[in-house]
Structure formats: C-alpha cells, structure tokens
C-alpha cells in the first residue's frame, strides 16, 4: 500500500489513480541501496524490462535518479 509521494503526484498528474501503481524496491549487485521503481498496472513496459534497462545504466548515472515510473502509453487527443 505504500507509494512514494513523487510517484503518486506524477500518476495523478496524468489523471490516473495512484492505487493502480505497483511499487518495487530493486537492489543491484553494484550497490547495496535499493532503487524504487513504480509501474502502473496498464503500462506496456514490464517490471522485468524496467529492472533490466535501469540496471544496465552505470551506477554513476543511476545515482541521479530518485524514482522510476512507467505509465501506460499516452496518446494525444
């Protein structure tokens, strides 16, 4: 039931409901501190894809990210 405030606000800014977000704490072998990944249930990006793509970034670049959020594809009106 816990969601980071940043993920909640961003989700609501896209007119989605924050309780449709799954939150994952992910730890990589090159760092003991977990990253928080937020994924909307209707996102076309899978949890595994998020973990793999974010984990392929060098640690020095990952350290600048606070939370990662995957939302459903947004089509313009």
N, C-alpha and C positions, 0 to 999 in steps of 0.2 A: 503493500500500500504506500510505500514511500516513493516520492518523486522529487528530484532536485527542483528548486524554485525556477531556475533558468529554463529547464525543460518544460515545466508547467506553463510558464508565461509564453514561451515560444509556441507551444502547442495551441494554446488558446488564441494567440495572435493569428493563427491560420484557421480559426473557427472550428477547431477540433476539441474534443473533450479530453481532459488530462487523464482520466481513468482508463483511456484506451491505450496508454503508454505502458510498455514493459521496460523495466529498468534492470540493467545488468552491471555488476562490478566485475571488471575484467583485469586480470593481472598477467603481465607478460614476463618471460624469463629474464629480460634485461633490466627489470625494475620491480622492486617489492611493493610499490604503491599501486593500488588499483585505479583504473580509469572507469568513469561512469558512462555507460552507453544507454541512450534512451531510444526506443523504437516503437513507433505507432504500429498497432496490430495490422493495419491495412497497408503498411509500407511494402513496396515491391523489393526492397533491399532486405535480405535475410539477416538474421542475427549473426550467423557464421560469416557471411560476407563482410559485415561491419567489423567484426573482430579481426578477420584476416587483413582487410585493407588498412585499417587503423594500425594494426600491429606491424605492418610492413614499412611504416614510416620510421625513420630513425628516431631514437629516443629523444634527442635534442629538439626535434620538431614536435613530437607528441607532448612534450612538457608545456608547450604553449596552449594546448587545448584543455579546456576545462570540462566540458561535457560534449558528447557527440549525440546528435539527434537525427534519426531517419524518419521522415514523414511520407505519407502517400504522395504519389505523383500529383502535382498541382497543375491543372490545365487552365489556361486563361479563359475568361468569359468571352 
